[in-house]
Amino acid sequence: MLDVGRDGACVFFDSAGGRLCRIHRDLGPSSLPIACRQFPRVVLRDRRGTFISLSHYCPTAAALLATPDRATIVTAPPNLTVNGEAEGLDARDALPPLLRPGLLMDLTGYDAWERRALAVLSDERLTAVTAIGTIDDASRRLQDWKPWRGTLADTVDREFAVAQPVEADEDLTADAVRLATVYASVPEDLRPSDLDGAIERSWATVAPWSPGVDRTVRSYLLARLFGNWIAYHGQGLHVIVEYLRACRAVLKNEMVREQARMASRGSASTPWQTVTEAIRNSDLLLMHLSDPKDLAHRLG
């Protein structure tokens, strides 16, 4: 473990010499501690294979969300897999995710659900809200599945084919509850002390320009859904859907707070700059401070 200075920065961070890591620069990546070599990878291993998404607390990863290309699942190059040594949640010997409390899915069925949900989030005709609503609609009916009705994977395809893009009203009170749930999942010694009700008080100042960054929000939610750990910690598909809503609630709150920070400094900020910093702060909370097992329990 590396020490940090009074400002919280790693003692090997060379702020004056190009803002680089001295260990990485002088000794190479193989000399880095494992946590530094892994960052910003978020890794799930199960019997389907290895799934790698990124923490957007890394500014380079956050900038990737601006790409106009449609999100796709691709084979990771060796440098992204750390030559096959990328570490994360190892579920290879675990039971498959739950469809609902008391009923396991098979991995073929879960893989079909995840891919269909990812396709919904990448659909340019939908907003983030309607995409989550569509996934929720399909998943609620899918939880009534019985084994004698056909394979789970086939049922997934049928339910998503008829799922309705539900346009839910903005429920800021529910978002505040979700935000508090995420904060509560952070170990006490790491928990931020500034849960300040900004989302309920000031979302109206962000709402007018938020549709312009909705594509970026959907891309962010895609990253949080792909290879997510909540599936293995939670009690069914409804928990994963609620996790997506919690991720969006955290992001909305950080958008409000980032806009307020910029205004307090008298600085101009584009919606893209605001949402990028909000995404970085969201992943700091969701991917690095929150305990995913505890969060899944609380969301359930």
C-alpha positions in Angstrom: 0.0 0.0 0.0 1.3 3.4 -0.9 1.2 6.4 1.4 -0.6 9.7 0.6 0.3 13.3 1.4 -1.7 15.9 3.3 -3.6 16.7 0.1 -4.7 13.1 -0.3 -2.5 12.5 -3.4 -0.2 9.5 -3.7 3.4 10.4 -2.6 4.6 9.1 -6.0 2.4 11.4 -8.0 4.8 13.9 -9.7 2.6 17.0 -10.0 5.4 19.1 -11.2 6.9 16.6 -13.7 4.0 16.1 -16.1 1.5 14.9 -13.5 2.8 11.3 -13.9 3.3 8.4 -11.5 7.0 8.2 -10.7 6.9 4.4 -10.3 5.2 3.9 -13.6 7.5 6.4 -15.3 10.8 5.2 -13.9 10.3 1.5 -13.2 7.5 0.5 -15.5 3.9 -0.8 -15.0 5.0 -4.2 -13.7 6.4 -2.4 -10.5 3.1 -0.8 -9.6 1.1 -2.2 -6.7 -1.8 -4.5 -7.9 -4.5 -1.9 -7.2 -2.7 0.7 -9.4 -2.1 -1.9 -12.2 -5.8 -2.8 -12.1 -7.2 0.7 -12.2 -9.5 1.7 -13.8 -10.7 -1.8 -14.7 -13.8 -3.3 -13.1 -13.7 -7.1 -13.6 -16.2 -9.9 -13.2 -15.2 -13.5 -13.8 -17.8 -16.2 -14.1 -18.2 -19.4 -16.0 -19.1 -17.4 -19.2 -15.6 -15.7 -19.2 -14.1 -12.5 -18.0 -16.0 -9.2 -18.3 -14.1 -5.9 -18.0 -15.7 -2.4 -17.8 -14.1 0.8 -16.6 -14.4 3.1 -13.6 -15.0 6.5 -15.0 -13.3 8.1 -12.0 -10.4 7.8 -14.4 -10.7 11.0 -16.5 -9.5 9.2 -19.7 -12.3 6.6 -19.2 -14.8 9.4 -18.6 -13.8 11.1 -21.8 -14.5 7.9 -23.8 -18.2 8.4 -23.0 -18.2 11.2 -25.5 -17.6 8.9 -28.5 -20.4 9.0 -31.0 -20.0 5.3 -31.7 -22.7 2.8 -30.6 -21.6 0.9 -27.5 -20.6 -2.7 -28.4 -19.1 -5.6 -26.5 -15.6 -6.3 -27.9 -12.7 -8.7 -27.1 -10.3 -6.9 -24.8 -6.7 -6.5 -25.9 -3.9 -7.9 -23.7 -3.1 -4.5 -22.2 -6.6 -4.1 -20.9 -6.7 -7.6 -19.5 -3.3 -7.0 -17.8 -2.1 -10.0 -19.9 -4.9 -12.1 -18.5 -4.2 -11.1 -14.8 -7.0 -8.6 -14.4 -8.7 -9.2 -11.0 -12.1 -8.5 -9.6 -15.1 -10.5 -8.5 -14.4 -14.2 -9.1 -17.8 -15.9 -9.4 -16.6 -18.9 -11.4 -17.5 -21.3 -8.5 -20.6 -19.4 -7.5 -24.2 -20.2 -8.3 -25.7 -18.2 -11.1 -27.6 -15.0 -10.4 -31.1 -15.2 -9.0 -34.1 -14.5 -11.2 -36.1 -13.7 -8.1 -35.7 -14.8 -4.4 -35.6 -18.6 -4.3 -35.1 -19.2 -8.0 -31.7 -19.3 -9.8 -31.2 -18.4 -13.4 -29.1 -20.4 -15.7 -26.1 -18.6 -17.1 -27.4 -18.8 -20.7 -30.6 -17.1 -19.5 -28.8 -14.4 -17.5 -26.5 -13.7 -20.4 -29.5 -13.3 -22.7 -31.1 -10.9 -20.2 -27.9 -8.8 -19.8 -27.4 -8.5 -23.5 -31.0 -7.5 -24.2 -30.8 -4.9 -21.3 -27.6 -3.5 -22.8 -29.3 -3.3 -26.2 -32.2 -1.3 -24.7 -29.8 1.2 -23.1 -28.0 1.7 -26.4 -31.3 2.3 -28.3 -31.1 5.9 -29.6 -34.9 6.2 -29.6 -35.0 5.9 -25.8 -34.0 8.2 -23.0 -32.2 6.9 -19.9 -35.5 6.9 -18.0 -37.5 5.1 -20.7 -34.7 2.6 -21.2 -34.6 1.7 -17.5 -38.4 1.5 -17.5 -38.3 -0.9 -20.5 -35.8 -3.1 -18.8 -38.0 -3.0 -15.6 -41.1 -3.9 -17.6 -39.5 -7.0 -19.2 -37.8 -8.1 -16.0 -40.9 -7.9 -13.8 -42.8 -10.2 -16.2 -39.8 -12.4 -16.6 -39.8 -13.1 -12.9 -43.0 -15.0 -13.3 -41.1 -17.5 -15.5 -41.6 -21.2 -14.8 -39.2 -23.9 -16.2 -42.0 -25.8 -18.0 -42.8 -22.7 -20.1 -39.7 -23.1 -22.2 -36.0 -22.0 -21.8 -35.3 -18.9 -19.8 -33.3 -17.5 -22.7 -36.2 -17.8 -25.1 -38.5 -16.2 -22.5 -36.1 -13.3 -22.2 -36.3 -12.6 -25.9 -40.1 -12.8 -25.9 -40.5 -10.5 -22.9 -38.1 -7.9 -24.2 -39.7 -8.0 -27.6 -43.0 -6.8 -26.1 -41.6 -4.6 -23.3 -43.0 -1.1 -23.1 -40.8 2.0 -22.8 -42.3 3.3 -19.6 -41.9 7.1 -19.3 -41.8 7.6 -15.5 -42.1 11.0 -13.9 -39.0 12.4 -12.2 -39.4 11.3 -8.6 -36.8 13.3 -6.7 -37.9 12.0 -3.3 -37.3 8.4 -4.5 -34.0 9.5 -5.9 -33.0 11.0 -2.6 -33.8 7.7 -0.9 -31.7 5.8 -3.4 -28.9 8.3 -2.9 -29.1 7.8 0.9 -29.0 4.0 0.3 -25.8 4.3 -1.7 -24.2 6.5 1.0 -25.2 4.0 3.7 -23.4 1.2 1.8 -20.1 3.0 2.2 -18.0 1.9 5.2 -18.4 4.4 8.0 -14.7 5.5 7.9 -14.9 6.2 4.2 -18.4 7.6 4.1 -18.7 11.2 2.7 -20.3 13.5 5.2 -21.9 15.9 2.6 -25.3 14.3 1.7 -27.0 17.7 1.5 -30.3 17.2 -0.3 -29.1 19.0 -3.4 -31.0 16.7 -5.8 -34.4 17.7 -4.4 -33.5 21.3 -3.8 -31.8 22.1 -7.1 -32.5 19.6 -9.8 -34.8 22.1 -11.5 -31.6 24.1 -12.4 -30.1 21.1 -14.3 -33.3 19.7 -15.8 -33.5 22.1 -18.8 -30.1 21.1 -20.2 -30.0 17.4 -19.0 -31.7 16.0 -22.2 -28.7 17.2 -24.2 -26.4 14.8 -22.2 -28.8 11.9 -22.0 -26.9 9.8 -24.5 -23.8 10.1 -22.3 -25.9 9.1 -19.3 -27.1 6.0 -21.1 -23.5 5.2 -22.0 -22.6 5.5 -18.4 -25.4 3.2 -17.3 -24.3 0.7 -20.0 -20.9 0.5 -18.3 -22.4 0.0 -14.9 -24.7 -2.8 -16.1 -22.1 -4.7 -18.1 -20.4 -7.4 -16.0 -22.0 -5.9 -12.9 -21.4 -7.5 -9.5 -24.9 -6.7 -8.1 -26.2 -9.7 -10.1 -24.2 -12.1 -7.9 -24.8 -10.2 -4.6 -28.5 -9.4 -5.1 -31.8 -11.4 -4.8 -33.1 -11.1 -8.3 -33.3 -9.0 -11.5 -35.4 -6.3 -9.7 -32.3 -5.5 -7.7 -30.2 -4.9 -10.8 -32.9 -2.6 -12.2 -33.0 -0.7 -8.9 -29.2 -0.5 -9.0 -29.4 1.3 -12.4 -31.9 3.7 -10.9 -29.6 4.3 -8.0 -26.7 5.0 -10.4 -28.8 7.5 -12.2 -29.8 9.1 -8.9 -26.2 9.5 -7.8 -25.3 11.0 -11.2 -28.2 13.4 -11.1 -27.1 14.6 -7.7 -23.5 15.0 -8.8 -24.6 17.0 -11.8 -26.4 19.4 -9.5 -23.4 19.7 -7.2 -20.9 20.1 -10.0 -23.0 22.9 -11.6 -23.1 24.6 -8.2 -19.4 24.2 -7.7 -18.7 25.8 -11.0 -21.1 28.7 -10.3 -19.5 29.3 -7.0 -16.1 29.8 -8.7 -17.6 32.1 -11.3 -16.5 29.6 -14.0 -18.4 28.8 -17.2 -19.0 25.1 -17.8 -20.6 23.3 -20.8 -23.1 20.6 -20.0 -20.6 18.0 -21.3 -17.9 19.2 -18.9 -20.4 19.2 -16.0 -21.7 15.7 -16.7 -18.2 14.4 -17.2 -17.1 15.6 -13.7 -20.4 14.3 -12.3 -19.7 10.9 -13.8 -16.2 10.8 -12.3 -17.6 11.7 -8.8 -20.4 9.2 -9.2 -18.0 6.3 -9.9 -15.8 7.4 -7.0 -18.8 6.8 -4.8 -20.3 3.8 -6.5 -17.2 1.9 -7.6 -14.5 2.8 -5.0 -16.3 3.7 -1.8 -19.5 1.7 -1.8 -19.5 -1.9 -0.6 -21.3 -3.7 -3.5 -22.5 -6.6 -1.4 -24.0 -4.3 1.2 -25.5 -2.1 -1.5 -27.1 -5.1 -3.2 -28.6 -6.1 0.1 -29.9 -2.6 0.8 -31.4 -2.2 -2.7 -33.2 -5.6 -2.4 
